[in-house]
Amino acid sequence: MSYAFIRQLTEAAEQYEAQNGNTQDLAAFGAWLQANYANSRPPMQQPSIPQAVQETTESRIGSYIIFLYRYAKGYTKKALEGSPLQTVDEFSFLISLMFGGSKTKTELIQHAVQEKTSGMEVIKRLLQQGLIRQEGDTADRRSKRLYITPEGQQTLFSVFEKMNQVSQIVAGNLSTSEREQLLQLLHKLHLFHKPIFLEQKEASLAEIYAKMVGNS
């Protein structure tokens, strides 16, 4: 045992007795030690945070976009309860075919900004449910064109009102002018990211970042 520690403890006991009288109350002595010595220890040095992991405006934008997506996903799940549709992706595929006309599988997947594997799974589910149909593409025999079926249209009509409510909830407490401003900003970001999604799938993150910095 460290004799220096024993000496410090003895000195503390003498000081306690001088202030409080000769007492055998160990609990009171412990409380007195806590009150008088807790703040005397040097504070622990906080590790420095590298600049790369500090919160920035850009990192906060990314976080809030992710949060907003998760909020919208939760509302959408409620809106689609009781319908054949399971996800917002299935809804968006049907919307694209209904208002944008028939598309090849690749066109539909790219229009929805989906990865090929997950997009093909969405198409497969819609085909199995009879909400879309496919035919050979007259312009390219290797491709299939997709069309929305009457059942798909009926399904869309049945969830339109609830999905519109989702849109209103997601827009939240923003004023009309704030909603217009947000729409313009999001559209600007969409126009920036869509070519990267379509044309730079094989590029590394470093290559995408370097090109962005070079164009700024």
C-alpha positions in Angstrom: 0.0 0.0 0.0 1.2 3.5 -0.8 2.4 5.3 2.4 1.8 8.6 0.6 -1.9 7.6 0.4 -2.0 6.7 4.1 -0.5 10.1 4.9 -3.1 11.9 2.8 -5.9 9.9 4.4 -4.5 10.6 7.9 -4.3 14.3 7.2 -7.8 14.3 5.9 -9.0 12.6 9.0 -7.3 15.2 11.2 -8.9 18.0 9.2 -12.3 16.4 9.5 -12.0 16.0 13.3 -10.9 19.6 13.6 -14.0 20.8 11.8 -16.6 18.3 13.1 -15.2 17.0 16.4 -13.9 13.6 17.3 -16.4 11.3 15.7 -16.6 7.6 14.8 -19.2 8.0 12.0 -17.4 6.5 9.0 -20.3 7.3 6.6 -20.2 10.9 7.6 -16.5 11.0 7.1 -16.9 9.4 3.6 -19.5 12.0 2.7 -17.2 14.8 3.9 -14.3 13.4 1.8 -16.6 13.3 -1.3 -17.7 16.9 -0.8 -14.2 18.2 -0.1 -12.0 16.2 -2.4 -14.2 15.3 -5.4 -13.4 18.6 -7.2 -9.7 18.6 -6.2 -8.7 15.9 -8.7 -7.4 17.1 -12.1 -10.0 16.8 -14.8 -9.6 13.9 -17.3 -8.2 15.1 -20.6 -10.8 14.7 -23.3 -9.5 13.0 -26.4 -9.2 15.3 -29.4 -11.7 14.7 -32.2 -10.2 14.4 -35.7 -11.4 17.1 -38.0 -12.7 14.4 -40.4 -15.3 13.1 -37.9 -16.5 16.4 -36.5 -20.0 17.4 -37.3 -20.3 19.7 -40.2 -23.1 21.4 -42.1 -22.9 18.8 -44.8 -23.0 15.9 -42.3 -26.1 17.4 -40.6 -27.8 17.7 -44.0 -27.1 14.1 -44.7 -28.4 13.1 -41.3 -31.6 15.0 -41.6 -32.3 13.6 -45.1 -31.9 10.1 -43.7 -34.2 10.9 -40.8 -36.8 12.4 -43.2 -36.7 9.2 -45.3 -37.3 7.1 -42.3 -40.2 9.2 -41.1 -41.7 9.0 -44.6 -41.2 5.3 -44.7 -43.0 4.8 -41.4 -46.0 6.9 -42.6 -46.1 5.1 -45.9 -46.2 1.7 -44.2 -49.4 2.9 -42.4 -50.9 4.2 -45.6 -50.4 0.9 -47.5 -51.9 -1.3 -44.7 -54.6 -3.5 -46.2 -53.4 -3.0 -49.8 -51.5 -5.4 -52.0 -48.6 -2.9 -51.9 -45.9 -3.4 -49.3 -43.4 -0.6 -50.0 -43.1 2.9 -51.3 -41.0 1.4 -54.1 -43.9 -0.6 -55.4 -46.1 2.4 -55.3 -43.6 4.6 -57.2 -43.1 1.9 -59.9 -46.9 1.8 -60.5 -47.1 5.6 -60.5 -44.3 5.8 -63.1 -46.1 3.3 -65.4 -49.5 4.9 -65.0 -48.5 8.4 -65.7 -45.3 7.9 -67.7 -46.4 5.1 -69.9 -44.8 1.7 -70.5 -41.1 1.3 -69.8 -38.5 -1.4 -70.1 -37.3 -2.9 -66.9 -34.1 -1.0 -67.0 -35.9 2.3 -67.7 -38.3 1.8 -64.8 -35.5 0.9 -62.4 -33.4 3.9 -63.4 -36.4 6.2 -63.3 -37.0 5.2 -59.7 -33.3 5.6 -58.8 -33.1 1.9 -57.7 -30.2 -0.5 -57.8 -30.8 -3.2 -60.4 -31.1 -6.2 -58.0 -33.6 -4.5 -55.6 -35.5 -3.0 -58.6 -35.9 -6.4 -60.2 -37.3 -7.8 -56.9 -39.9 -5.0 -56.9 -40.9 -5.8 -60.5 -41.1 -9.5 -59.7 -43.5 -8.9 -56.8 -45.7 -6.6 -58.9 -45.8 -9.2 -61.7 -46.7 -12.0 -59.3 -49.6 -9.9 -57.9 -50.9 -9.1 -61.4 -50.5 -5.3 -60.9 -48.2 -5.0 -64.0 -47.7 -7.1 -67.1 -44.8 -7.5 -69.4 -44.5 -7.9 -73.2 -41.6 -8.3 -75.6 -40.1 -4.9 -76.7 -40.6 -4.5 -80.4 -37.5 -2.3 -80.6 -35.3 -4.7 -78.7 -36.2 -8.3 -78.5 -33.9 -8.8 -75.6 -35.9 -6.5 -73.4 -39.4 -6.6 -71.9 -41.7 -3.7 -71.7 -43.8 -3.3 -68.6 -47.4 -2.0 -68.4 -49.7 -1.3 -65.5 -52.8 -3.6 -65.4 -56.4 -2.6 -64.5 -55.7 -4.2 -61.2 -52.7 -2.1 -60.7 -54.7 1.1 -61.5 -57.4 0.1 -59.1 -54.8 -0.5 -56.4 -53.3 2.9 -56.9 -56.7 4.6 -56.8 -57.4 2.8 -53.5 -54.3 4.3 -51.8 -54.1 7.7 -53.5 -55.8 9.6 -50.7 -53.7 8.1 -47.9 -50.5 8.6 -49.8 -51.5 12.3 -50.3 -51.9 12.5 -46.6 -48.4 11.1 -46.2 -47.1 13.8 -48.5 -48.8 16.5 -46.4 -47.5 15.0 -43.1 -44.0 14.8 -44.4 -44.1 18.5 -45.5 -45.0 19.1 -41.9 -45.1 22.7 -40.5 -43.4 24.3 -43.5 -45.2 27.3 -45.0 -46.1 27.4 -48.6 -43.1 29.5 -49.5 -40.8 27.2 -47.5 -42.2 24.2 -49.3 -41.5 25.8 -52.7 -38.0 26.7 -51.6 -37.3 23.2 -50.3 -38.7 21.7 -53.6 -36.3 23.8 -55.6 -33.3 22.8 -53.5 -34.2 19.1 -53.6 -34.7 19.3 -57.3 -31.3 21.0 -57.7 -29.7 18.1 -55.7 -31.6 15.6 -57.8 -30.2 17.0 -61.0 -26.7 16.9 -59.5 -26.9 13.2 -58.3 -28.9 11.6 -61.1 -26.0 11.7 -63.7 -23.7 10.2 -61.1 -26.2 7.4 -60.4 -26.6 6.7 -64.2 -23.1 7.2 -65.5 -20.6 6.6 -62.6 -21.8 3.4 -61.1 -18.3 1.8 -61.2 -16.5 4.9 -60.0 -15.0 5.0 -56.5 -16.1 7.4 -53.9 -12.7 9.2 -54.2 -13.2 9.6 -58.0 -16.7 11.0 -57.6 -15.5 13.4 -54.9 -12.5 14.5 -57.0 -14.7 15.2 -60.0 -17.2 17.2 -57.9 -14.4 19.3 -56.4 -12.9 19.8 -59.8 -16.2 21.1 -61.2 -16.9 23.4 -58.3 
